[in-house]
Amino acid sequence: MRAWFWFLKIFLYPLALIICPWKIMDKHKYKKYARGQIIISNHLSWMDILYVYFGLPGGLKRALSKKENQGNALQRAFMHSIGVVFVDRDKPELSAMRTCINALKNGHTLTVCPEGTRNRVNRELQPLHSGAALFALKGNAQVVPYVVHHKGKLFRRNFLGVGDPVDLSDLYGSRTDENVLKEATERFRAAMQETLDSLDQWVENKGYKRERKKRRAERKSLKNNYKAARKEYVKGTRSE
């Protein structure tokens, strides 16, 4: 599965850049942890999965999808091959839950949209389901918010934002009753909303342009320092 995922990612990455170009705010906040990781994201269109798979670095990212998206046998086999786990939202199967929790315990990344379905009304976050909280607490996972600025359109640039990890340290090891799940879910909502607000400001203030200028200045400074050091080295060797 992992080799197939990497093949598709490398082969299709240039095409993804053309179909759904993106800019990411604070990508450095997304990193690997000692334990599994859950990415919690808002859900505005089918293109969101492309932003996660191709926009974020790293390898295989398992993703939850509703059972209705399975399609025919060939589509289902392909989706399974790239890490998609299908769940029944009304009656979650124990096998699907076990697959997700085991993936997290094995250090894998799981992508979850806690809203449960696409937001077809507006950009405001819908009520969140507690499934992501259950997986996080049972799998002892690190949770990172990853939000999409607006509904994706083909060949139009979108903006994505990575937030700070959600602190669940006081809830790990607790009995996962209704109150604990509710508390964790509220923290997820707050983290996602905070990241959305930061992303709005970043886009409005054209933060991506400032970051690009900063990177250019840093590369220029490194190049100049290298030239200066090399010049001093050559000068020293000649004097010997």
QUIWOTA-V137337 format. One record per pair of residues at least 12 apart in sequence whose ideal C-beta (glycine too) atoms are under 10 Angstrom apart, sorted by the first residue. I is the first residue (numbers start at 1). GAP is how many residues later the second one is. If there is no record, write none. Layout:
BEGIN
i=[I	I]
gap=[GAP	GAP]
END
This chain:
BEGIN
i=[1	1	1	1	1	1	2	2	2	2	3	3	4	4	4	4	4	5	5	5	5	5	5	5	5	6	6	8	8	8	8	8	9	9	9	9	9	9	9	12	12	12	13	13	14	15	15	16	16	16	16	16	16	17	17	18	18	19	19	19	19	19	19	19	20	20	20	20	20	20	20	20	20	20	20	20	20	20	21	21	21	21	21	22	22	22	22	22	22	22	22	22	22	22	22	23	23	23	23	23	23	23	23	23	23	23	23	23	23	24	24	24	24	24	24	24	24	24	24	24	24	24	25	25	25	25	25	25	25	25	25	25	25	25	25	25	25	25	26	26	26	26	26	26	26	26	26	26	26	27	27	27	27	27	27	27	27	28	29	29	29	29	29	29	29	29	29	30	30	30	30	30	30	30	30	30	30	31	31	31	31	31	31	32	32	32	32	32	32	33	33	33	33	33	33	34	34	35	35	35	35	35	35	35	35	35	36	36	36	36	36	36	36	36	36	36	36	36	36	36	36	36	36	36	37	37	37	37	37	37	37	37	37	37	37	37	37	37	37	38	38	38	38	38	38	38	38	38	38	38	38	38	38	38	38	38	38	38	38	38	38	38	39	39	39	39	39	39	39	39	39	39	39	39	39	39	39	39	40	40	40	40	40	40	40	40	40	40	40	40	40	40	40	40	40	40	40	40	40	40	40	41	41	41	41	41	41	41	41	41	41	41	41	41	41	41	42	42	42	42	42	42	42	42	42	42	42	42	42	42	42	42	42	42	42	43	43	43	43	43	43	43	43	43	43	43	43	44	44	44	44	44	44	44	44	44	44	44	44	44	44	45	45	45	45	45	45	45	45	45	46	46	46	46	47	47	47	47	47	47	47	48	48	48	48	48	48	48	48	48	48	48	49	49	49	49	49	49	49	50	50	51	51	51	51	51	51	51	52	52	52	52	52	52	53	53	53	55	55	55	55	55	56	56	56	56	56	56	58	59	59	59	60	60	60	60	60	61	61	61	61	61	61	62	62	62	62	62	62	62	62	62	62	62	62	62	63	63	63	63	63	63	63	63	63	63	63	64	64	64	64	64	64	64	64	64	64	64	64	64	64	64	64	64	64	65	65	65	65	65	65	65	66	66	66	66	66	66	66	66	67	67	67	67	67	67	67	67	67	68	68	68	68	69	69	70	70	83	83	83	83	83	84	85	85	85	85	85	85	85	86	87	87	87	87	89	89	89	89	92	92	97	97	97	97	98	100	100	100	100	100	100	100	100	101	101	101	101	101	101	101	101	102	102	103	103	103	104	104	104	104	104	104	104	105	105	105	105	106	107	108	108	109	109	109	110	110	110	110	110	110	111	111	112	112	112	112	112	112	112	112	112	113	113	113	113	113	114	114	114	114	114	114	114	114	114	114	114	114	114	115	115	115	115	115	115	116	116	116	116	117	118	119	119	120	123	123	123	123	123	123	123	124	124	125	125	125	125	125	125	126	127	127	128	128	128	128	128	128	129	129	130	130	130	130	130	130	130	130	131	131	132	132	132	132	132	133	133	133	133	133	133	133	133	133	133	133	133	133	134	134	134	134	134	136	136	136	136	136	136	136	136	136	136	137	137	137	137	137	137	137	137	137	137	138	138	140	140	140	141	141	141	142	142	142	143	143	143	143	143	143	143	143	143	144	144	144	144	144	144	144	145	145	145	145	145	145	145	145	145	145	145	145	145	145	145	146	146	146	146	146	146	147	147	147	147	147	147	147	147	147	147	147	147	147	147	147	148	148	148	148	149	149	149	149	149	149	150	150	157	158	159	159	159	159	159	159	160	160	161	161	161	161	161	161	161	161	161	161	162	162	162	163	163	163	163	163	163	163	163	163	163	164	164	164	164	165	166	166	166	166	166	166	166	167	167	168	168	168	168	168	170	171	171	171	172]
gap=[59	61	79	80	81	82	57	58	81	106	56	57	56	74	77	78	79	48	54	55	56	57	76	77	78	53	54	45	46	70	73	74	44	45	49	50	51	52	73	38	41	42	40	41	40	35	39	31	34	35	37	38	39	37	38	136	137	28	31	35	133	135	136	137	25	27	28	30	31	34	35	132	133	134	135	136	137	138	34	134	135	136	137	25	28	29	32	33	126	127	130	135	136	137	138	32	126	134	135	136	137	138	179	180	184	185	186	188	189	27	31	32	33	122	134	135	136	137	138	175	184	187	122	124	134	135	136	137	138	170	173	174	176	177	178	182	183	186	134	135	136	137	138	169	172	173	176	181	185	28	29	30	119	133	134	135	184	134	115	116	117	132	133	134	135	136	166	25	26	27	28	79	114	116	132	133	135	26	27	111	113	131	134	25	26	27	75	77	110	74	76	108	109	111	132	73	108	69	70	71	72	104	105	106	107	137	26	64	65	66	67	68	69	70	71	72	73	74	99	100	103	104	105	106	21	24	67	70	71	72	73	74	99	102	104	105	106	107	128	24	26	62	65	66	71	72	73	74	76	94	95	97	98	101	103	104	105	106	107	127	128	150	13	17	22	24	70	71	72	73	74	93	103	104	105	106	107	123	70	71	72	73	74	75	88	92	93	96	103	104	105	106	107	123	126	145	148	149	151	152	155	22	70	71	72	73	74	91	103	104	105	106	107	119	151	154	71	72	73	76	77	81	82	83	84	86	103	104	105	106	107	150	151	153	154	69	70	71	72	73	74	75	76	77	82	83	105	69	71	74	75	76	78	79	103	104	105	106	107	108	114	73	74	75	103	105	106	107	108	113	23	72	105	106	101	104	105	106	107	109	111	15	63	65	70	98	99	100	103	104	110	112	12	14	16	33	35	62	64	102	108	95	96	97	101	107	108	109	57	59	61	94	96	108	29	30	58	91	93	103	105	107	53	55	88	90	104	106	51	24	49	50	22	23	43	48	49	21	22	47	48	49	50	20	21	22	23	37	38	41	42	46	47	48	49	50	16	19	20	21	22	23	46	47	48	49	50	20	21	22	23	25	28	32	35	36	46	47	48	49	50	52	67	68	71	14	19	20	21	22	46	48	20	21	22	23	24	47	50	51	19	20	21	22	23	24	25	26	29	18	20	21	49	15	17	14	16	20	25	26	27	28	27	12	14	15	18	25	26	27	13	12	13	25	44	27	28	40	42	39	42	34	37	38	41	40	12	31	32	34	35	38	39	41	33	34	35	36	37	38	39	40	36	37	32	36	38	31	32	34	35	36	37	38	33	34	35	36	33	34	31	33	32	33	35	22	25	26	29	31	33	21	35	16	17	19	20	21	23	24	31	76	13	15	16	18	19	12	13	14	15	16	17	18	19	31	71	74	75	78	12	13	14	17	74	77	12	13	15	16	12	33	29	32	31	24	25	26	27	28	73	77	69	72	22	63	64	67	68	71	63	58	62	56	57	58	60	61	64	52	56	46	48	50	51	52	54	55	58	50	54	34	49	52	53	56	33	35	38	43	47	48	49	50	51	52	53	54	55	42	46	47	50	51	30	32	35	36	40	45	48	49	51	52	31	34	35	36	37	38	39	43	44	47	34	38	28	32	33	25	27	31	23	24	26	20	22	23	24	25	41	44	45	48	18	19	20	21	22	47	51	16	17	18	19	20	21	43	44	45	46	47	48	49	50	51	14	15	16	17	46	49	12	13	14	15	16	44	45	46	47	48	49	50	51	52	53	12	13	48	51	12	47	50	51	53	54	49	53	51	45	40	41	43	44	48	49	35	39	31	33	34	35	36	37	38	39	41	42	33	36	37	27	28	29	30	31	32	33	34	35	36	27	30	31	34	26	18	21	22	23	24	25	26	20	24	12	15	16	19	20	13	12	13	16	12]
END
